[in-house]
Amino acid sequence: MPVIKWTVSASNDLRSIDAWLSDRAGPDVAVRILTAIRFRADFLRNFPHGGRPSPGGIRVLRVSETPHLILYRLADDVVEILRVRHEREDWLVEP
């Protein structure tokens, strides 16, 4: 079973999402969305190829019932979460 590794950029994305949602939608909504993101990332332990392929060896997994996408890469026995983006953002990942 692969290990889930969150990059600094992905962790920063979670903090930004939390701050934005807490401010504009309320803390309850922020907790619900962040829980959904973490739950969906955990899905990759059992189904690392669950996301659709994207250029550059990156895969994209939609977070159910949210507008968020998890961008990740597979390496040996590691699922590396690169970014968490809103579907309307320019979510190209820097190399």
C-alpha positions as CSV (number, residue, x, y, z in Angstrom):
1,M,0.0,0.0,0.0
2,P,1.5,3.3,-1.0
3,V,2.4,6.1,1.4
4,I,0.7,9.5,0.9
5,K,3.2,12.4,1.0
6,W,2.0,16.0,1.0
7,T,4.4,18.5,-0.6
8,V,4.8,21.9,1.0
9,S,2.9,23.5,-1.8
10,A,-0.1,21.1,-1.3
11,S,0.0,21.8,2.5
12,N,0.0,25.5,1.7
13,D,-2.9,25.0,-0.6
14,L,-4.9,23.4,2.2
15,R,-4.1,26.3,4.5
16,S,-5.3,28.8,1.8
17,I,-8.5,26.9,1.2
18,D,-9.2,26.7,4.9
19,A,-8.6,30.5,5.3
20,W,-10.7,31.4,2.3
21,L,-13.6,29.2,3.2
22,S,-13.5,30.1,6.9
23,D,-13.7,33.8,6.0
24,R,-16.3,33.6,3.3
25,A,-18.4,30.5,4.0
26,G,-17.8,29.8,7.6
27,P,-15.7,27.3,9.7
28,D,-18.2,24.5,9.3
29,V,-18.0,24.6,5.5
30,A,-14.2,24.8,5.7
31,V,-14.0,21.7,7.9
32,R,-16.4,19.8,5.6
33,I,-14.4,20.6,2.5
34,L,-11.0,19.9,4.0
35,T,-12.2,16.6,5.4
36,A,-13.5,15.7,1.9
37,I,-10.1,16.6,0.4
38,R,-8.1,14.5,3.0
39,F,-10.6,11.6,2.6
40,R,-10.2,11.6,-1.2
41,A,-6.4,11.8,-0.9
42,D,-6.6,8.7,1.4
43,F,-8.5,6.9,-1.4
44,L,-5.2,6.9,-3.3
45,R,-3.7,4.5,-0.8
46,N,-5.8,1.7,-2.3
47,F,-6.3,3.1,-5.8
48,P,-3.2,5.1,-6.7
49,H,-4.2,5.1,-10.4
50,G,-7.7,6.4,-9.5
51,G,-7.1,9.9,-11.0
52,R,-7.0,10.6,-14.7
53,P,-3.6,11.0,-16.4
54,S,-2.4,14.5,-17.3
55,P,0.8,15.7,-19.1
56,G,4.1,15.3,-17.4
57,G,3.3,12.2,-15.4
58,I,0.8,14.0,-13.2
59,R,-2.5,12.6,-12.3
60,V,-5.7,14.5,-11.4
61,L,-8.3,13.3,-8.9
62,R,-11.6,15.1,-8.4
63,V,-12.7,15.6,-4.8
64,S,-16.3,14.4,-4.8
65,E,-19.0,17.0,-4.1
66,T,-16.5,19.9,-4.2
67,P,-14.9,22.0,-6.9
68,H,-11.4,20.8,-5.9
69,L,-8.9,18.7,-7.7
70,I,-5.9,16.8,-6.2
71,L,-2.9,16.9,-8.5
72,Y,-0.4,14.1,-7.7
73,R,2.4,11.9,-9.0
74,L,3.2,8.3,-8.4
75,A,6.8,7.2,-7.5
76,D,7.6,3.7,-6.4
77,D,5.5,3.2,-3.3
78,V,4.6,6.8,-2.7
79,V,1.7,9.0,-3.8
80,E,3.0,12.5,-3.8
81,I,0.3,15.1,-3.5
82,L,1.6,18.1,-5.5
83,R,-1.2,20.6,-5.3
84,V,-4.9,21.0,-4.4
85,R,-6.6,23.4,-6.7
86,H,-10.1,24.7,-7.5
87,E,-11.3,23.4,-10.8
88,R,-11.6,27.0,-12.1
89,E,-8.0,27.9,-11.3
90,D,-5.1,27.7,-13.7
91,W,-3.8,24.5,-12.1
92,L,-0.7,23.8,-14.1
93,V,1.9,22.4,-11.8
94,E,5.3,23.9,-11.8
95,P,8.1,21.4,-12.5
